[in-house]
Amino acid sequence: MTRFANIFADKFKVDKQKMMEKLWGDNYFDSEKKTWTTSEISETGKVLKRNFVQFIMEPIIKLARSIIEGNVEQMEKMMIAVKV
């Protein structure tokens, strides 16, 4: 978990400890407003994904699929992004 927190803390320019707290529980990122929230519905009515799902699970699933499907270009791009 610390590795993901480091990656996203750098990306969002926030403290690593704060990012670790945001990745767990009922926390959401509203990409329209570019803000963190504890509401699963944005002001425009859009259903938001939990931060853990959006920032950790979906990228892991995407990486696994690119490996299984032999999509080397996408896999390499993602590996570079996570500094592996």
Number of C-alpha atoms within 10 A of each C-alpha: 10 11 12 17 22 17 16 19 17 13 9 11 10 13 13 19 12 11 20 18 11 20 22 14 11 14 19 25 22 21 10 10 10 9 9 13 17 15 15 17 14 17 11 8 8 11 13 18 16 21 20 19 14 14 16 15 12 12 13 13 11 14 19 13 14 17 15 11 10 11 12 12 10 15 19 14 12 17 11 10 10 12 9 7
